[in-house]
Amino acid sequence: MREAVEMVVKSLVDDVEAVDVREVEQKGATLIEVRVAPGDMGKIIGRQGRTIRALRSLAYVVSLKRRQRFMLEVVE
């Protein structure tokens, strides 16, 4: 899942080198933390949060398919 999120995020931002995607295990769930350059934060969030909502929906669908919970967070 981390690789898929990283690929999508890298295609959205200008500063590809600043993208950092990590998986952290938490109480039966996997937290995916996305860090980007401050100038690219708006591109990840999108207008009215549409882009990040779409990424979270993708994580939810994969969660249902794999029967493992994934949570997606953008970290400053």
mmCIF file of the N, C-alpha and C atoms, coordinates in Angstrom:
data_MODEL
# 
_entry.id   MODEL 
# 
loop_
_atom_site.group_PDB 
_atom_site.id 
_atom_site.type_symbol 
_atom_site.label_atom_id 
_atom_site.label_alt_id 
_atom_site.label_comp_id 
_atom_site.label_asym_id 
_atom_site.label_entity_id 
_atom_site.label_seq_id 
_atom_site.pdbx_PDB_ins_code 
_atom_site.Cartn_x 
_atom_site.Cartn_y 
_atom_site.Cartn_z 
_atom_site.occupancy 
_atom_site.B_iso_or_equiv 
_atom_site.pdbx_formal_charge 
_atom_site.auth_seq_id 
_atom_site.auth_comp_id 
_atom_site.auth_asym_id 
_atom_site.auth_atom_id 
_atom_site.pdbx_PDB_model_num 
ATOM 1   N N  . MET A 1 1  ? 0.825   -1.191 0.000  1.00 0.00 ? 1  MET A N  1 
ATOM 2   C CA . MET A 1 1  ? 0.000   0.000  0.000  1.00 0.00 ? 1  MET A CA 1 
ATOM 3   C C  . MET A 1 1  ? 0.868   1.253  0.000  1.00 0.00 ? 1  MET A C  1 
ATOM 4   N N  . ARG A 1 2  ? 1.989   1.186  0.745  1.00 0.00 ? 2  ARG A N  1 
ATOM 5   C CA . ARG A 1 2  ? 2.886   2.335  0.828  1.00 0.00 ? 2  ARG A CA 1 
ATOM 6   C C  . ARG A 1 2  ? 3.407   2.717  -0.550 1.00 0.00 ? 2  ARG A C  1 
ATOM 7   N N  . GLU A 1 3  ? 3.749   1.737  -1.357 1.00 0.00 ? 3  GLU A N  1 
ATOM 8   C CA . GLU A 1 3  ? 4.287   2.005  -2.682 1.00 0.00 ? 3  GLU A CA 1 
ATOM 9   C C  . GLU A 1 3  ? 3.259   2.685  -3.582 1.00 0.00 ? 3  GLU A C  1 
ATOM 10  N N  . ALA A 1 4  ? 2.012   2.257  -3.484 1.00 0.00 ? 4  ALA A N  1 
ATOM 11  C CA . ALA A 1 4  ? 0.958   2.856  -4.301 1.00 0.00 ? 4  ALA A CA 1 
ATOM 12  C C  . ALA A 1 4  ? 0.714   4.312  -3.907 1.00 0.00 ? 4  ALA A C  1 
ATOM 13  N N  . VAL A 1 5  ? 0.661   4.578  -2.609 1.00 0.00 ? 5  VAL A N  1 
ATOM 14  C CA . VAL A 1 5  ? 0.457   5.951  -2.141 1.00 0.00 ? 5  VAL A CA 1 
ATOM 15  C C  . VAL A 1 5  ? 1.641   6.819  -2.552 1.00 0.00 ? 5  VAL A C  1 
ATOM 16  N N  . GLU A 1 6  ? 2.848   6.287  -2.419 1.00 0.00 ? 6  GLU A N  1 
ATOM 17  C CA . GLU A 1 6  ? 4.047   7.042  -2.788 1.00 0.00 ? 6  GLU A CA 1 
ATOM 18  C C  . GLU A 1 6  ? 4.046   7.389  -4.278 1.00 0.00 ? 6  GLU A C  1 
ATOM 19  N N  . MET A 1 7  ? 3.638   6.451  -5.119 1.00 0.00 ? 7  MET A N  1 
ATOM 20  C CA . MET A 1 7  ? 3.590   6.698  -6.555 1.00 0.00 ? 7  MET A CA 1 
ATOM 21  C C  . MET A 1 7  ? 2.585   7.806  -6.889 1.00 0.00 ? 7  MET A C  1 
ATOM 22  N N  . VAL A 1 8  ? 1.424   7.774  -6.280 1.00 0.00 ? 8  VAL A N  1 
ATOM 23  C CA . VAL A 1 8  ? 0.396   8.780  -6.540 1.00 0.00 ? 8  VAL A CA 1 
ATOM 24  C C  . VAL A 1 8  ? 0.843   10.151 -6.043 1.00 0.00 ? 8  VAL A C  1 
ATOM 25  N N  . VAL A 1 9  ? 1.412   10.194 -4.841 1.00 0.00 ? 9  VAL A N  1 
ATOM 26  C CA . VAL A 1 9  ? 1.849   11.468 -4.267 1.00 0.00 ? 9  VAL A CA 1 
ATOM 27  C C  . VAL A 1 9  ? 2.973   12.070 -5.098 1.00 0.00 ? 9  VAL A C  1 
ATOM 28  N N  . LYS A 1 10 ? 3.922   11.261 -5.529 1.00 0.00 ? 10 LYS A N  1 
ATOM 29  C CA . LYS A 1 10 ? 5.030   11.768 -6.339 1.00 0.00 ? 10 LYS A CA 1 
ATOM 30  C C  . LYS A 1 10 ? 4.557   12.314 -7.672 1.00 0.00 ? 10 LYS A C  1 
ATOM 31  N N  . SER A 1 11 ? 3.483   11.778 -8.203 1.00 0.00 ? 11 SER A N  1 
ATOM 32  C CA . SER A 1 11 ? 2.965   12.285 -9.471 1.00 0.00 ? 11 SER A CA 1 
ATOM 33  C C  . SER A 1 11 ? 2.228   13.611 -9.292 1.00 0.00 ? 11 SER A C  1 
ATOM 34  N N  . LEU A 1 12 ? 1.832   13.943 -8.054 1.00 0.00 ? 12 LEU A N  1 
ATOM 35  C CA . LEU A 1 12 ? 1.088   15.173 -7.793 1.00 0.00 ? 12 LEU A CA 1 
ATOM 36  C C  . LEU A 1 12 ? 1.976   16.369 -7.462 1.00 0.00 ? 12 LEU A C  1 
ATOM 37  N N  . VAL A 1 13 ? 3.130   16.130 -6.859 1.00 0.00 ? 13 VAL A N  1 
ATOM 38  C CA . VAL A 1 13 ? 3.951   17.226 -6.325 1.00 0.00 ? 13 VAL A CA 1 
ATOM 39  C C  . VAL A 1 13 ? 5.016   17.676 -7.314 1.00 0.00 ? 13 VAL A C  1 
ATOM 40  N N  . ASP A 1 14 ? 5.574   18.871 -7.046 1.00 0.00 ? 14 ASP A N  1 
ATOM 41  C CA . ASP A 1 14 ? 6.677   19.392 -7.854 1.00 0.00 ? 14 ASP A CA 1 
ATOM 42  C C  . ASP A 1 14 ? 8.019   18.897 -7.340 1.00 0.00 ? 14 ASP A C  1 
ATOM 43  N N  . ASP A 1 15 ? 8.202   18.876 -6.018 1.00 0.00 ? 15 ASP A N  1 
ATOM 44  C CA . ASP A 1 15 ? 9.461   18.471 -5.403 1.00 0.00 ? 15 ASP A CA 1 
ATOM 45  C C  . ASP A 1 15 ? 9.388   16.991 -5.021 1.00 0.00 ? 15 ASP A C  1 
ATOM 46  N N  . VAL A 1 16 ? 9.731   16.131 -5.970 1.00 0.00 ? 16 VAL A N  1 
ATOM 47  C CA . VAL A 1 16 ? 9.614   14.684 -5.773 1.00 0.00 ? 16 VAL A CA 1 
ATOM 48  C C  . VAL A 1 16 ? 10.593  14.193 -4.707 1.00 0.00 ? 16 VAL A C  1 
ATOM 49  N N  . GLU A 1 17 ? 11.747  14.829 -4.592 1.00 0.00 ? 17 GLU A N  1 
ATOM 50  C CA . GLU A 1 17 ? 12.765  14.402 -3.638 1.00 0.00 ? 17 GLU A CA 1 
ATOM 51  C C  . GLU A 1 17 ? 12.318  14.591 -2.182 1.00 0.00 ? 17 GLU A C  1 
ATOM 52  N N  . ALA A 1 18 ? 11.414  15.502 -1.927 1.00 0.00 ? 18 ALA A N  1 
ATOM 53  C CA . ALA A 1 18 ? 10.969  15.788 -0.565 1.00 0.00 ? 18 ALA A CA 1 
ATOM 54  C C  . ALA A 1 18 ? 9.857   14.848 -0.092 1.00 0.00 ? 18 ALA A C  1 
ATOM 55  N N  . VAL A 1 19 ? 9.369   13.974 -0.946 1.00 0.00 ? 19 VAL A N  1 
ATOM 56  C CA . VAL A 1 19 ? 8.275   13.065 -0.585 1.00 0.00 ? 19 VAL A CA 1 
ATOM 57  C C  . VAL A 1 19 ? 8.817   11.942 0.305  1.00 0.00 ? 19 VAL A C  1 
ATOM 58  N N  . ASP A 1 20 ? 8.163   11.737 1.437  1.00 0.00 ? 20 ASP A N  1 
ATOM 59  C CA . ASP A 1 20 ? 8.523   10.670 2.361  1.00 0.00 ? 20 ASP A CA 1 
ATOM 60  C C  . ASP A 1 20 ? 7.241   9.984  2.812  1.00 0.00 ? 20 ASP A C  1 
ATOM 61  N N  . VAL A 1 21 ? 7.124   8.704  2.525  1.00 0.00 ? 21 VAL A N  1 
ATOM 62  C CA . VAL A 1 21 ? 5.936   7.935  2.897  1.00 0.00 ? 21 VAL A CA 1 
ATOM 63  C C  . VAL A 1 21 ? 6.392   6.807  3.814  1.00 0.00 ? 21 VAL A C  1 
ATOM 64  N N  . ARG A 1 22 ? 5.795   6.730  4.994  1.00 0.00 ? 22 ARG A N  1 
ATOM 65  C CA . ARG A 1 22 ? 6.163   5.713  5.981  1.00 0.00 ? 22 ARG A CA 1 
ATOM 66  C C  . ARG A 1 22 ? 4.936   4.948  6.439  1.00 0.00 ? 22 ARG A C  1 
ATOM 67  N N  . GLU A 1 23 ? 5.150   3.681  6.773  1.00 0.00 ? 23 GLU A N  1 
ATOM 68  C CA . GLU A 1 23 ? 4.101   2.858  7.365  1.00 0.00 ? 23 GLU A CA 1 
ATOM 69  C C  . GLU A 1 23 ? 4.422   2.637  8.834  1.00 0.00 ? 23 GLU A C  1 
ATOM 70  N N  . VAL A 1 24 ? 3.450   2.870  9.690  1.00 0.00 ? 24 VAL A N  1 
ATOM 71  C CA . VAL A 1 24 ? 3.617   2.671  11.129 1.00 0.00 ? 24 VAL A CA 1 
ATOM 72  C C  . VAL A 1 24 ? 2.497   1.746  11.594 1.00 0.00 ? 24 VAL A C  1 
ATOM 73  N N  . GLU A 1 25 ? 2.878   0.657  12.249 1.00 0.00 ? 25 GLU A N  1 
ATOM 74  C CA . GLU A 1 25 ? 1.881   -0.288 12.763 1.00 0.00 ? 25 GLU A CA 1 
ATOM 75  C C  . GLU A 1 25 ? 1.319   0.230  14.080 1.00 0.00 ? 25 GLU A C  1 
ATOM 76  N N  . GLN A 1 26 ? -0.021  0.216  14.197 1.00 0.00 ? 26 GLN A N  1 
ATOM 77  C CA . GLN A 1 26 ? -0.693  0.685  15.413 1.00 0.00 ? 26 GLN A CA 1 
ATOM 78  C C  . GLN A 1 26 ? -1.903  -0.193 15.699 1.00 0.00 ? 26 GLN A C  1 
ATOM 79  N N  . LYS A 1 27 ? -1.881  -0.915 16.783 1.00 0.00 ? 27 LYS A N  1 
ATOM 80  C CA . LYS A 1 27 ? -3.053  -1.631 17.297 1.00 0.00 ? 27 LYS A CA 1 
ATOM 81  C C  . LYS A 1 27 ? -3.947  -2.227 16.210 1.00 0.00 ? 27 LYS A C  1 
ATOM 82  N N  . GLY A 1 28 ? -3.417  -3.088 15.392 1.00 0.00 ? 28 GLY A N  1 
ATOM 83  C CA . GLY A 1 28 ? -4.217  -3.748 14.377 1.00 0.00 ? 28 GLY A CA 1 
ATOM 84  C C  . GLY A 1 28 ? -4.481  -2.933 13.133 1.00 0.00 ? 28 GLY A C  1 
ATOM 85  N N  . ALA A 1 29 ? -3.872  -1.780 13.016 1.00 0.00 ? 29 ALA A N  1 
ATOM 86  C CA . ALA A 1 29 ? -4.050  -0.921 11.847 1.00 0.00 ? 29 ALA A CA 1 
ATOM 87  C C  . ALA A 1 29 ? -2.680  -0.464 11.357 1.00 0.00 ? 29 ALA A C  1 
ATOM 88  N N  . THR A 1 30 ? -2.629  -0.037 10.120 1.00 0.00 ? 30 THR A N  1 
ATOM 89  C CA . THR A 1 30 ? -1.405  0.498  9.546  1.00 0.00 ? 30 THR A CA 1 
ATOM 90  C C  . THR A 1 30 ? -1.632  1.959  9.214  1.00 0.00 ? 30 THR A C  1 
ATOM 91  N N  . LEU A 1 31 ? -0.834  2.818  9.822  1.00 0.00 ? 31 LEU A N  1 
ATOM 92  C CA . LEU A 1 31 ? -0.903  4.252  9.567  1.00 0.00 ? 31 LEU A CA 1 
ATOM 93  C C  . LEU A 1 31 ? 0.113   4.591  8.493  1.00 0.00 ? 31 LEU A C  1 
ATOM 94  N N  . ILE A 1 32 ? -0.334  5.229  7.437  1.00 0.00 ? 32 ILE A N  1 
ATOM 95  C CA . ILE A 1 32 ? 0.552   5.659  6.360  1.00 0.00 ? 32 ILE A CA 1 
ATOM 96  C C  . ILE A 1 32 ? 0.724   7.162  6.499  1.00 0.00 ? 32 ILE A C  1 
ATOM 97  N N  . GLU A 1 33 ? 1.958   7.572  6.814  1.00 0.00 ? 33 GLU A N  1 
ATOM 98  C CA . GLU A 1 33 ? 2.269   8.987  6.994  1.00 0.00 ? 33 GLU A CA 1 
ATOM 99  C C  . GLU A 1 33 ? 2.906   9.515  5.723  1.00 0.00 ? 33 GLU A C  1 
ATOM 100 N N  . VAL A 1 34 ? 2.384   10.632 5.226  1.00 0.00 ? 34 VAL A N  1 
ATOM 101 C CA . VAL A 1 34 ? 2.903   11.258 4.010  1.00 0.00 ? 34 VAL A CA 1 
ATOM 102 C C  . VAL A 1 34 ? 3.481   12.616 4.395  1.00 0.00 ? 34 VAL A C  1 
ATOM 103 N N  . ARG A 1 35 ? 4.743   12.822 4.043  1.00 0.00 ? 35 ARG A N  1 
ATOM 104 C CA . ARG A 1 35 ? 5.398   14.112 4.261  1.00 0.00 ? 35 ARG A CA 1 
ATOM 105 C C  . ARG A 1 35 ? 5.831   14.647 2.902  1.00 0.00 ? 35 ARG A C  1 
ATOM 106 N N  . VAL A 1 36 ? 5.536   15.925 2.645  1.00 0.00 ? 36 VAL A N  1 
ATOM 107 C CA . VAL A 1 36 ? 5.935   16.584 1.410  1.00 0.00 ? 36 VAL A CA 1 
ATOM 108 C C  . VAL A 1 36 ? 6.522   17.956 1.743  1.00 0.00 ? 36 VAL A C  1 
ATOM 109 N N  . ALA A 1 37 ? 7.089   18.606 0.749  1.00 0.00 ? 37 ALA A N  1 
ATOM 110 C CA . ALA A 1 37 ? 7.617   19.951 0.930  1.00 0.00 ? 37 ALA A CA 1 
ATOM 111 C C  . ALA A 1 37 ? 6.459   20.893 1.284  1.00 0.00 ? 37 ALA A C  1 
ATOM 112 N N  . PRO A 1 38 ? 6.744   21.936 2.071  1.00 0.00 ? 38 PRO A N  1 
ATOM 113 C CA . PRO A 1 38 ? 5.662   22.870 2.454  1.00 0.00 ? 38 PRO A CA 1 
ATOM 114 C C  . PRO A 1 38 ? 4.941   23.494 1.260  1.00 0.00 ? 38 PRO A C  1 
ATOM 115 N N  . GLY A 1 39 ? 5.634   23.716 0.171  1.00 0.00 ? 39 GLY A N  1 
ATOM 116 C CA . GLY A 1 39 ? 5.002   24.302 -1.011 1.00 0.00 ? 39 GLY A CA 1 
ATOM 117 C C  . GLY A 1 39 ? 4.061   23.352 -1.739 1.00 0.00 ? 39 GLY A C  1 
ATOM 118 N N  . ASP A 1 40 ? 4.227   22.061 -1.500 1.00 0.00 ? 40 ASP A N  1 
ATOM 119 C CA . ASP A 1 40 ? 3.386   21.052 -2.157 1.00 0.00 ? 40 ASP A CA 1 
ATOM 120 C C  . ASP A 1 40 ? 2.232   20.576 -1.283 1.00 0.00 ? 40 ASP A C  1 
ATOM 121 N N  . MET A 1 41 ? 2.139   21.097 -0.066 1.00 0.00 ? 41 MET A N  1 
ATOM 122 C CA . MET A 1 41 ? 1.096   20.647 0.847  1.00 0.00 ? 41 MET A CA 1 
ATOM 123 C C  . MET A 1 41 ? -0.301  20.889 0.269  1.00 0.00 ? 41 MET A C  1 
ATOM 124 N N  . GLY A 1 42 ? -0.504  22.018 -0.362 1.00 0.00 ? 42 GLY A N  1 
ATOM 125 C CA . GLY A 1 42 ? -1.806  22.333 -0.951 1.00 0.00 ? 42 GLY A CA 1 
ATOM 126 C C  . GLY A 1 42 ? -2.188  21.401 -2.080 1.00 0.00 ? 42 GLY A C  1 
ATOM 127 N N  . LYS A 1 43 ? -1.195  20.916 -2.817 1.00 0.00 ? 43 LYS A N  1 
ATOM 128 C CA . LYS A 1 43 ? -1.479  19.983 -3.918 1.00 0.00 ? 43 LYS A CA 1 
ATOM 129 C C  . LYS A 1 43 ? -1.938  18.635 -3.394 1.00 0.00 ? 43 LYS A C  1 
ATOM 130 N N  . ILE A 1 44 ? -1.407  18.226 -2.260 1.00 0.00 ? 44 ILE A N  1 
ATOM 131 C CA . ILE A 1 44 ? -1.811  16.949 -1.671 1.00 0.00 ? 44 ILE A CA 1 
ATOM 132 C C  . ILE A 1 44 ? -3.202  17.055 -1.057 1.00 0.00 ? 44 ILE A C  1 
ATOM 133 N N  . ILE A 1 45 ? -3.480  18.173 -0.418 1.00 0.00 ? 45 ILE A N  1 
ATOM 134 C CA . ILE A 1 45 ? -4.790  18.349 0.206  1.00 0.00 ? 45 ILE A CA 1 
ATOM 135 C C  . ILE A 1 45 ? -5.858  18.601 -0.852 1.00 0.00 ? 45 ILE A C  1 
ATOM 136 N N  . GLY A 1 46 ? -5.557  19.437 -1.830 1.00 0.00 ? 46 GLY A N  1 
ATOM 137 C CA . GLY A 1 46 ? -6.507  19.716 -2.903 1.00 0.00 ? 46 GLY A CA 1 
ATOM 138 C C  . GLY A 1 46 ? -7.556  20.731 -2.486 1.00 0.00 ? 46 GLY A C  1 
ATOM 139 N N  . ARG A 1 47 ? -8.355  21.124 -3.455 1.00 0.00 ? 47 ARG A N  1 
ATOM 140 C CA . ARG A 1 47 ? -9.433  22.082 -3.164 1.00 0.00 ? 47 ARG A CA 1 
ATOM 141 C C  . ARG A 1 47 ? -10.470 21.432 -2.283 1.00 0.00 ? 47 ARG A C  1 
ATOM 142 N N  . GLN A 1 48 ? -10.720 22.072 -1.164 1.00 0.00 ? 48 GLN A N  1 
ATOM 143 C CA . GLN A 1 48 ? -11.675 21.600 -0.158 1.00 0.00 ? 48 GLN A CA 1 
ATOM 144 C C  . GLN A 1 48 ? -11.389 20.163 0.292  1.00 0.00 ? 48 GLN A C  1 
ATOM 145 N N  . GLY A 1 49 ? -10.121 19.749 0.200  1.00 0.00 ? 49 GLY A N  1 
ATOM 146 C CA . GLY A 1 49 ? -9.714  18.430 0.678  1.00 0.00 ? 49 GLY A CA 1 
ATOM 147 C C  . GLY A 1 49 ? -10.063 17.284 -0.234 1.00 0.00 ? 49 GLY A C  1 
ATOM 148 N N  . ARG A 1 50 ? -10.356 17.561 -1.480 1.00 0.00 ? 50 ARG A N  1 
ATOM 149 C CA . ARG A 1 50 ? -10.800 16.503 -2.389 1.00 0.00 ? 50 ARG A CA 1 
ATOM 150 C C  . ARG A 1 50 ? -9.709  15.485 -2.698 1.00 0.00 ? 50 ARG A C  1 
ATOM 151 N N  . THR A 1 51 ? -8.472  15.944 -2.873 1.00 0.00 ? 51 THR A N  1 
ATOM 152 C CA . THR A 1 51 ? -7.392  15.025 -3.233 1.00 0.00 ? 51 THR A CA 1 
ATOM 153 C C  . THR A 1 51 ? -7.070  14.086 -2.080 1.00 0.00 ? 51 THR A C  1 
ATOM 154 N N  . ILE A 1 52 ? -6.918  14.617 -0.883 1.00 0.00 ? 52 ILE A N  1 
ATOM 155 C CA . ILE A 1 52 ? -6.615  13.763 0.266  1.00 0.00 ? 52 ILE A CA 1 
ATOM 156 C C  . ILE A 1 52 ? -7.788  12.846 0.568  1.00 0.00 ? 52 ILE A C  1 
ATOM 157 N N  . ARG A 1 53 ? -8.998  13.302 0.341  1.00 0.00 ? 53 ARG A N  1 
ATOM 158 C CA . ARG A 1 53 ? -10.180 12.454 0.538  1.00 0.00 ? 53 ARG A CA 1 
ATOM 159 C C  . ARG A 1 53 ? -10.173 11.287 -0.443 1.00 0.00 ? 53 ARG A C  1 
ATOM 160 N N  . ALA A 1 54 ? -9.747  11.543 -1.679 1.00 0.00 ? 54 ALA A N  1 
ATOM 161 C CA . ALA A 1 54 ? -9.665  10.479 -2.676 1.00 0.00 ? 54 ALA A CA 1 
ATOM 162 C C  . ALA A 1 54 ? -8.578  9.471  -2.305 1.00 0.00 ? 54 ALA A C  1 
ATOM 163 N N  . LEU A 1 55 ? -7.441  9.948  -1.791 1.00 0.00 ? 55 LEU A N  1 
ATOM 164 C CA . LEU A 1 55 ? -6.382  9.038  -1.352 1.00 0.00 ? 55 LEU A CA 1 
ATOM 165 C C  . LEU A 1 55 ? -6.844  8.189  -0.171 1.00 0.00 ? 55 LEU A C  1 
ATOM 166 N N  . ARG A 1 56 ? -7.588  8.801  0.732  1.00 0.00 ? 56 ARG A N  1 
ATOM 167 C CA . ARG A 1 56 ? -8.107  8.045  1.875  1.00 0.00 ? 56 ARG A CA 1 
ATOM 168 C C  . ARG A 1 56 ? -9.150  7.025  1.436  1.00 0.00 ? 56 ARG A C  1 
ATOM 169 N N  . SER A 1 57 ? -9.938  7.351  0.423  1.00 0.00 ? 57 SER A N  1 
ATOM 170 C CA . SER A 1 57 ? -10.913 6.401  -0.121 1.00 0.00 ? 57 SER A CA 1 
ATOM 171 C C  . SER A 1 57 ? -10.199 5.213  -0.750 1.00 0.00 ? 57 SER A C  1 
ATOM 172 N N  . LEU A 1 58 ? -9.102  5.478  -1.430 1.00 0.00 ? 58 LEU A N  1 
ATOM 173 C CA . LEU A 1 58 ? -8.293  4.404  -2.011 1.00 0.00 ? 58 LEU A CA 1 
ATOM 174 C C  . LEU A 1 58 ? -7.758  3.492  -0.913 1.00 0.00 ? 58 LEU A C  1 
ATOM 175 N N  . ALA A 1 59 ? -7.273  4.080  0.174  1.00 0.00 ? 59 ALA A N  1 
ATOM 176 C CA . ALA A 1 59 ? -6.777  3.285  1.299  1.00 0.00 ? 59 ALA A CA 1 
ATOM 177 C C  . ALA A 1 59 ? -7.902  2.460  1.919  1.00 0.00 ? 59 ALA A C  1 
ATOM 178 N N  . TYR A 1 60 ? -9.104  3.021  1.981  1.00 0.00 ? 60 TYR A N  1 
ATOM 179 C CA . TYR A 1 60 ? -10.243 2.307  2.548  1.00 0.00 ? 60 TYR A CA 1 
ATOM 180 C C  . TYR A 1 60 ? -10.619 1.095  1.690  1.00 0.00 ? 60 TYR A C  1 
ATOM 181 N N  . VAL A 1 61 ? -10.596 1.269  0.386  1.00 0.00 ? 61 VAL A N  1 
ATOM 182 C CA . VAL A 1 61 ? -10.941 0.157  -0.516 1.00 0.00 ? 61 VAL A CA 1 
ATOM 183 C C  . VAL A 1 61 ? -9.920  -0.969 -0.378 1.00 0.00 ? 61 VAL A C  1 
ATOM 184 N N  . VAL A 1 62 ? -8.652  -0.609 -0.304 1.00 0.00 ? 62 VAL A N  1 
ATOM 185 C CA . VAL A 1 62 ? -7.617  -1.623 -0.117 1.00 0.00 ? 62 VAL A CA 1 
ATOM 186 C C  . VAL A 1 62 ? -7.783  -2.297 1.249  1.00 0.00 ? 62 VAL A C  1 
ATOM 187 N N  . SER A 1 63 ? -8.197  -1.527 2.249  1.00 0.00 ? 63 SER A N  1 
ATOM 188 C CA . SER A 1 63 ? -8.443  -2.098 3.577  1.00 0.00 ? 63 SER A CA 1 
ATOM 189 C C  . SER A 1 63 ? -9.508  -3.183 3.517  1.00 0.00 ? 63 SER A C  1 
ATOM 190 N N  . LEU A 1 64 ? -10.567 -2.912 2.802  1.00 0.00 ? 64 LEU A N  1 
ATOM 191 C CA . LEU A 1 64 ? -11.643 -3.899 2.682  1.00 0.00 ? 64 LEU A CA 1 
ATOM 192 C C  . LEU A 1 64 ? -11.168 -5.142 1.952  1.00 0.00 ? 64 LEU A C  1 
ATOM 193 N N  . LYS A 1 65 ? -10.377 -4.949 0.925  1.00 0.00 ? 65 LYS A N  1 
ATOM 194 C CA . LYS A 1 65 ? -9.922  -6.079 0.122  1.00 0.00 ? 65 LYS A CA 1 
ATOM 195 C C  . LYS A 1 65 ? -8.921  -6.953 0.883  1.00 0.00 ? 65 LYS A C  1 
ATOM 196 N N  . ARG A 1 66 ? -8.013  -6.328 1.615  1.00 0.00 ? 66 ARG A N  1 
ATOM 197 C CA . ARG A 1 66 ? -6.986  -7.072 2.349  1.00 0.00 ? 66 ARG A CA 1 
ATOM 198 C C  . ARG A 1 66 ? -7.401  -7.452 3.759  1.00 0.00 ? 66 ARG A C  1 
ATOM 199 N N  . ARG A 1 67 ? -8.549  -6.959 4.210  1.00 0.00 ? 67 ARG A N  1 
ATOM 200 C CA . ARG A 1 67 ? -9.031  -7.189 5.576  1.00 0.00 ? 67 ARG A CA 1 
ATOM 201 C C  . ARG A 1 67 ? -8.008  -6.721 6.611  1.00 0.00 ? 67 ARG A C  1 
ATOM 202 N N  . GLN A 1 68 ? -7.421  -5.569 6.327  1.00 0.00 ? 68 GLN A N  1 
ATOM 203 C CA . GLN A 1 68 ? -6.472  -4.921 7.227  1.00 0.00 ? 68 GLN A CA 1 
ATOM 204 C C  . GLN A 1 68 ? -6.740  -3.422 7.149  1.00 0.00 ? 68 GLN A C  1 
ATOM 205 N N  . ARG A 1 69 ? -6.780  -2.749 8.269  1.00 0.00 ? 69 ARG A N  1 
ATOM 206 C CA . ARG A 1 69 ? -7.142  -1.337 8.280  1.00 0.00 ? 69 ARG A CA 1 
ATOM 207 C C  . ARG A 1 69 ? -5.939  -0.460 7.935  1.00 0.00 ? 69 ARG A C  1 
ATOM 208 N N  . PHE A 1 70 ? -6.128  0.445  6.987  1.00 0.00 ? 70 PHE A N  1 
ATOM 209 C CA . PHE A 1 70 ? -5.127  1.432  6.618  1.00 0.00 ? 70 PHE A CA 1 
ATOM 210 C C  . PHE A 1 70 ? -5.684  2.819  6.905  1.00 0.00 ? 70 PHE A C  1 
ATOM 211 N N  . MET A 1 71 ? -4.849  3.667  7.510  1.00 0.00 ? 71 MET A N  1 
ATOM 212 C CA . MET A 1 71 ? -5.216  5.054  7.752  1.00 0.00 ? 71 MET A CA 1 
ATOM 213 C C  . MET A 1 71 ? -4.165  5.927  7.080  1.00 0.00 ? 71 MET A C  1 
ATOM 214 N N  . LEU A 1 72 ? -4.590  7.009  6.447  1.00 0.00 ? 72 LEU A N  1 
ATOM 215 C CA . LEU A 1 72 ? -3.688  7.884  5.724  1.00 0.00 ? 72 LEU A CA 1 
ATOM 216 C C  . LEU A 1 72 ? -3.670  9.251  6.378  1.00 0.00 ? 72 LEU A C  1 
ATOM 217 N N  . GLU A 1 73 ? -2.471  9.763  6.659  1.00 0.00 ? 73 GLU A N  1 
ATOM 218 C CA . GLU A 1 73 ? -2.322  11.055 7.311  1.00 0.00 ? 73 GLU A CA 1 
ATOM 219 C C  . GLU A 1 73 ? -1.252  11.863 6.592  1.00 0.00 ? 73 GLU A C  1 
ATOM 220 N N  . VAL A 1 74 ? -1.488  13.157 6.434  1.00 0.00 ? 74 VAL A N  1 
ATOM 221 C CA . VAL A 1 74 ? -0.475  14.075 5.902  1.00 0.00 ? 74 VAL A CA 1 
ATOM 222 C C  . VAL A 1 74 ? 0.161   14.756 7.096  1.00 0.00 ? 74 VAL A C  1 
ATOM 223 N N  . VAL A 1 75 ? 1.460   14.594 7.235  1.00 0.00 ? 75 VAL A N  1 
ATOM 224 C CA . VAL A 1 75 ? 2.197   15.137 8.375  1.00 0.00 ? 75 VAL A CA 1 
ATOM 225 C C  . VAL A 1 75 ? 2.982   16.362 7.913  1.00 0.00 ? 75 VAL A C  1 
ATOM 226 N N  . GLU A 1 76 ? 2.932   17.416 8.706  1.00 0.00 ? 76 GLU A N  1 
ATOM 227 C CA . GLU A 1 76 ? 3.664   18.640 8.361  1.00 0.00 ? 76 GLU A CA 1 
ATOM 228 C C  . GLU A 1 76 ? 5.113   18.511 8.706  1.00 0.00 ? 76 GLU A C  1 
# 
